Amino acid sequence: MTADQSLEEKAARSLEGRVVSNKMNKTITVLIERRVTHPLYGKIVTRSKKYHAHDEKNECHEGDLVTIEESRPISKTKAWRVAKLVEKARVV
């Protein structure tokens, strides 16, 4: 690792998904869905995973589309933080 690399901040992984829960204080649950090809049958299947993300201002609500990025561990289950609120949920 050179001096230039240590000064630069490493690019954090980012994912985009829907908020499925905001019941915790400063924490949201984000559902990330990705489409992959089945290894044997070749059919496209949807895989999903939930992540807990840190929402400092409690501004995200259920149904919102958000971008989350990797960060240092904040708690036992939380190592992601909200980078951007992409789209607010439509009120019916």
C-alpha contacts under 8 A as a table, 3 or more apart, distances in Angstrom:
res1	aa1	res2	aa2	distance
1	M	5	Q	6.21
1	M	6	S	6.92
2	T	5	Q	5.35
2	T	6	S	6.52
3	A	6	S	5.26
3	A	7	L	6.45
4	D	7	L	5.35
4	D	8	E	6.35
5	Q	8	E	5.17
5	Q	9	E	7.72
6	S	9	E	7.34
12	A	69	E	6.05
12	A	70	E	5.45
12	A	71	S	7.29
13	R	69	E	5.53
13	R	70	E	5.49
14	S	67	T	6.63
14	S	68	I	5.47
14	S	69	E	4.13
14	S	70	E	6.42
15	L	32	I	7.30
15	L	67	T	5.62
15	L	68	I	5.41
15	L	69	E	6.40
16	E	32	I	6.58
16	E	65	L	7.14
16	E	66	V	5.72
16	E	67	T	4.39
16	E	68	I	6.31
17	G	30	V	5.93
17	G	31	L	5.47
17	G	32	I	4.69
17	G	33	E	7.03
17	G	65	L	5.66
17	G	66	V	5.71
17	G	67	T	6.61
18	R	30	V	5.44
18	R	31	L	5.37
18	R	32	I	6.91
18	R	62	E	7.65
18	R	63	G	5.78
18	R	64	D	5.65
18	R	65	L	4.66
18	R	66	V	6.28
19	V	22	N	7.34
19	V	28	I	6.66
19	V	29	T	5.76
19	V	30	V	4.47
19	V	31	L	6.33
19	V	60	C	7.48
19	V	61	H	6.66
19	V	62	E	5.00
19	V	63	G	5.27
19	V	64	D	5.46
19	V	65	L	6.51
19	V	66	V	7.17
20	V	28	I	7.65
20	V	29	T	5.70
20	V	30	V	5.82
20	V	31	L	6.45
20	V	62	E	5.21
20	V	63	G	6.29
21	S	24	M	7.96
21	S	28	I	5.68
21	S	29	T	5.06
21	S	30	V	7.35
21	S	61	H	7.39
21	S	62	E	5.63
22	N	25	N	7.61
22	N	27	T	6.43
22	N	28	I	4.58
22	N	29	T	6.53
22	N	60	C	7.18
22	N	61	H	5.98
22	N	62	E	6.38
23	K	27	T	7.73
23	K	28	I	7.32
24	M	27	T	5.30
24	M	28	I	6.73
25	N	58	N	7.19
26	K	54	H	5.86
26	K	55	D	4.74
26	K	56	E	5.32
26	K	57	K	6.77
26	K	58	N	5.31
27	T	52	H	6.55
27	T	53	A	5.64
27	T	54	H	4.80
27	T	55	D	5.29
27	T	56	E	7.81
27	T	58	N	7.53
28	I	52	H	5.70
28	I	53	A	5.38
28	I	54	H	6.58
28	I	55	D	6.52
28	I	60	C	7.47
29	T	50	K	6.44
29	T	51	Y	5.65
29	T	52	H	4.61
29	T	53	A	6.30
30	V	50	K	5.47
30	V	51	Y	5.28
30	V	52	H	6.33
30	V	53	A	7.10
31	L	48	S	6.73
31	L	49	K	5.80
31	L	50	K	4.52
31	L	51	Y	6.62
32	I	48	S	5.50
32	I	49	K	5.37
32	I	50	K	6.14
32	I	51	Y	7.69
33	E	46	T	6.51
33	E	47	R	5.67
33	E	48	S	4.28
33	E	49	K	6.63
34	R	46	T	5.69
34	R	47	R	5.34
34	R	48	S	6.27
35	R	44	I	6.35
35	R	45	V	5.64
35	R	46	T	4.51
35	R	47	R	6.13
36	V	44	I	5.49
36	V	45	V	5.56
36	V	46	T	6.39
36	V	47	R	7.13
37	T	42	G	5.39
37	T	43	K	5.55
37	T	44	I	4.37
37	T	45	V	6.15
38	H	41	Y	5.57
38	H	42	G	4.80
38	H	43	K	5.33
38	H	44	I	6.04
38	H	45	V	6.51
39	P	42	G	6.01
51	Y	78	K	7.59
51	Y	80	W	7.54
52	H	77	T	6.57
52	H	78	K	5.20
52	H	79	A	7.38
52	H	80	W	6.70
53	A	68	I	7.01
53	A	78	K	5.86
53	A	79	A	6.80
53	A	80	W	4.65
53	A	81	R	4.69
53	A	82	V	6.16
54	H	74	I	7.81
54	H	78	K	6.96
54	H	79	A	7.88
54	H	80	W	6.24
54	H	81	R	4.39
54	H	82	V	6.03
55	D	58	N	5.39
55	D	59	E	7.05
55	D	60	C	7.21
55	D	81	R	6.43
55	D	82	V	5.73
56	E	59	E	7.97
60	C	64	D	6.54
60	C	85	L	7.34
61	H	64	D	5.88
61	H	88	K	7.97
61	H	89	A	7.57
62	E	89	A	7.14
63	G	88	K	7.30
63	G	89	A	4.83
63	G	90	R	7.82
64	D	85	L	7.38
64	D	86	V	7.64
64	D	87	E	5.78
64	D	88	K	4.67
64	D	89	A	4.58
65	L	85	L	6.41
65	L	86	V	5.40
65	L	87	E	4.98
65	L	88	K	6.48
65	L	89	A	7.32
66	V	82	V	6.97
66	V	83	A	7.58
66	V	84	K	5.80
66	V	85	L	4.58
66	V	86	V	5.13
66	V	87	E	6.94
67	T	82	V	6.13
67	T	83	A	5.49
67	T	84	K	5.14
67	T	85	L	6.45
67	T	86	V	6.76
68	I	80	W	6.28
68	I	81	R	5.45
68	I	82	V	4.44
68	I	83	A	5.06
68	I	84	K	7.00
69	E	80	W	5.48
69	E	81	R	5.57
69	E	82	V	6.48
69	E	83	A	6.00
70	E	79	A	6.21
70	E	80	W	4.52
70	E	81	R	6.50
71	S	74	I	7.98
71	S	79	A	5.43
71	S	80	W	5.18
71	S	81	R	6.42
72	R	79	A	5.65
72	R	80	W	7.53
73	P	76	K	7.29
73	P	77	T	7.91
73	P	78	K	5.97
73	P	79	A	4.25
73	P	80	W	7.58
74	I	77	T	7.90
74	I	78	K	5.42
74	I	79	A	5.67
75	S	78	K	5.01
75	S	79	A	7.11
82	V	85	L	7.50
85	L	88	K	7.30
